[in-house]
């Protein structure tokens, strides 16, 4: 969704790759001018509040293979779920997501990955890899309980091999965000992740399906100008 919006020619005041709202005076002045174009009668207090909201919500973004995201990237099992849901009628709440999980959780096989971050180099089979800017996605699963959209870092959860019979046992643990200390989970915070696989795998970027064998994921603090 974010990429469809930022690539829209009908919204000329959305730019990527430029500084977002900050406390810098020139940035604030530029934002005030943009706001006043669309809300010429907004009072001074409203102008300040709207600017503060923009700065708080939209200062941090990420990028995966050139696709912008605000919340996160899921590779492996998460991507297979998104692929399974393509074109299907959604059930209310997180029902669709849960139904797809139950359908795929036993039959999905781990894939082999090479994973490089600023701190770590791993080569292993993984059930899923989550690179998150926000805490939750996929029907409110708390995949990154320590994440903050304001810290300028990505929270990386690498979940290794899990026997199919044990996956249902650990699913509610992951949903509650209590999985970081499990023996098959590697967790870290970083600003860059590069992942390679021998064959293309299912993935998603903020819920948008992606099929690739190479992923370059970056945190882009204050690098997206996005006004809604």
Secondary structure, DSSP 8 states (H G I E B T S, - for coil): -HHHHHT-TT-TT-EESS--S-S-HHHHHHHHHHHHHH-TT--HHHHHHHHHHHHHHSSEEEEETTEEESSEEEEEHHHHHHHHHTT----TTTHHHHHHHHHHTTT---EEEEEEESS-EEEEEESEEEEESSS-BTTTB-TTTT--TTSS-EEEEEE----HHHHHHHHHHHHTT--TTSTTEEEEEESEEEEEEEEEEEEEETTEEEEEEEEEEEEEET-EE---
